[in-house]
Amino acid sequence: MNRILIIYHSKTGFSKRYAQWLAEELNGRILPFRDRKSADLTEYDTIILTGGLYAGQMSGLKWLKKQLPALAGKRLAAVAVGCAPVGIPGQAESMAQLFSGTPEIQGFYCQGGLDYEHMGAVDRAMMAALRAVLKAKPDQAEMLAGIAKSFDGTRREYLEPVIRWAGQAQPAE
């Protein structure tokens, strides 16, 4: 039996939504990142982290990397959730960089969205600064339009590669 734990780190709800969908599809236990210490990670065969992608860094990934010695032999995945569409130029390279040095963790990307209403003040200020920079660059008009307002880009089908990965051969018990 493959016991699956899905941990999510979500500021505005997109990573949480993907974690909920994964839990439904994989019959796994879902746990907010803030409660991660309440779980005995060694009790699970597969651990999947979902977290927001901010300025090239994924929420919670640093913590997961620190757990690697205790999780030897476990199946580990991380789903980075960002506002960029799936498959844009440079995305594969960015993901390779994000997960470099950790072949134990299978990395995935899913588009989330922007929710200015639920964003914290610091994140809103950072996005305002980014919009100001982009306004000065005419070649970035498309990107500026994409982050000008809140949107939800989550799609269940973006999780299909994660679900396929989770269904592959499990480690020997």
FIBADO-558727 format. One line per field, with one value per residue (C-alpha): x, y, z; residue number from 1. Coordinates in steps of 0.1 Angstrom, whole numbers. Each point is the difference from the previous one (the first is absolute). Last residue first. Example, Ala and Ser with C-alpha at 12.3 -4.5 7.8 and 13.67 -1.06 7.14 Angstrom:
! residues 2
px = [137	-14] .
py = [-11	-34] .
pz = [71	7] .
num = [2	1] .
//
This chain:
! residues 173
px = [88	14	-3	-32	-4	-18	-33	15	17	-32	-18	27	-1	-38	1	-3	-33	-16	3	11	3	-20	3	6	10	29	22	-8	-2	35	13	-15	13	36	15	-12	23	-7	-34	18	20	-32	-18	29	-1	-38	6	25	-24	-28	24	10	-36	-12	-20	-36	-15	28	-7	24	0	10	18	15	36	16	32	9	21	27	21	6	30	-21	-37	-4	25	-18	-33	15	13	-33	-17	23	-26	-36	-12	-26	-13	18	-18	20	-5	30	-9	26	4	15	-1	15	33	19	-25	21	29	-23	-18	22	-11	-36	6	16	-29	-26	-9	17	26	4	-14	-29	-13	-28	0	-11	20	-6	12	-2	6	-13	5	35	-15	-14	-25	-6	31	-16	-29	11	4	-37	-6	-18	-2	-1	-27	20	-26	-17	33	14	-31	4	37	-7	-26	24	27	-26	-13	15	31	3	25	-14	9	-13	7	-4	-1	6	-13] .
py = [-24	3	35	7	-5	29	13	31	9	-3	22	26	0	4	29	27	-17	13	36	30	33	22	37	32	31	16	-31	-13	35	7	-32	9	35	-12	13	35	0	29	-15	-32	18	15	-34	-16	27	-5	-38	6	23	-26	-27	22	9	-36	-14	-9	28	-1	-36	-10	-33	-36	-16	-34	-11	-33	-11	-36	2	-25	16	29	20	19	3	37	1	-28	19	32	-19	-16	35	17	5	-4	-36	5	36	22	7	-26	-33	-22	-36	-19	-38	-26	-38	-13	-20	26	22	7	13	20	21	31	-1	0	32	18	-10	15	30	-3	25	15	34	-16	-35	-11	-33	-36	-27	-37	-28	-36	-31	16	-10	15	34	-2	29	27	19	7	20	34	-16	-9	-38	-22	-37	-20	-17	7	19	17	8	14	22	13	7	19	21	7	11	25	13	34	-6	-38	-25	-34	-35	-30	-33	-33	-35	-25	-34] .
pz = [13	-35	-14	-21	-37	-17	13	16	-33	-19	26	-2	-38	1	24	-27	-9	32	-13	20	-20	24	-6	19	-20	-18	1	-35	-16	13	-15	-34	2	6	-33	9	31	24	9	10	28	14	-1	18	27	4	3	27	19	-3	13	30	8	0	-29	6	-21	-25	-10	-27	-17	2	-29	8	0	10	17	10	31	6	-28	23	-13	-24	8	-5	-28	-19	6	-15	-30	-6	3	-25	-26	13	6	27	3	25	34	19	18	5	6	20	-1	23	-1	32	0	21	18	31	-20	-23	27	-6	-37	11	21	-28	-23	23	-22	-34	-11	-34	9	18	-8	22	17	-5	18	-8	23	-10	21	32	36	0	-3	35	-2	26	-10	-34	16	-15	-34	-1	-1	-25	4	-33	-20	-32	-20	30	18	-33	-5	36	-5	-33	18	29	-25	-15	34	4	23	-4	13	-6	13	-18	18	-18	14	-28	10] .
num = [173	172	171	170	169	168	167	166	165	164	163	162	161	160	159	158	157	156	155	154	153	152	151	150	149	148	147	146	145	144	143	142	141	140	139	138	137	136	135	134	133	132	131	130	129	128	127	126	125	124	123	122	121	120	119	118	117	116	115	114	113	112	111	110	109	108	107	106	105	104	103	102	101	100	99	98	97	96	95	94	93	92	91	90	89	88	87	86	85	84	83	82	81	80	79	78	77	76	75	74	73	72	71	70	69	68	67	66	65	64	63	62	61	60	59	58	57	56	55	54	53	52	51	50	49	48	47	46	45	44	43	42	41	40	39	38	37	36	35	34	33	32	31	30	29	28	27	26	25	24	23	22	21	20	19	18	17	16	15	14	13	12	11	10	9	8	7	6	5	4	3	2	1] .
//
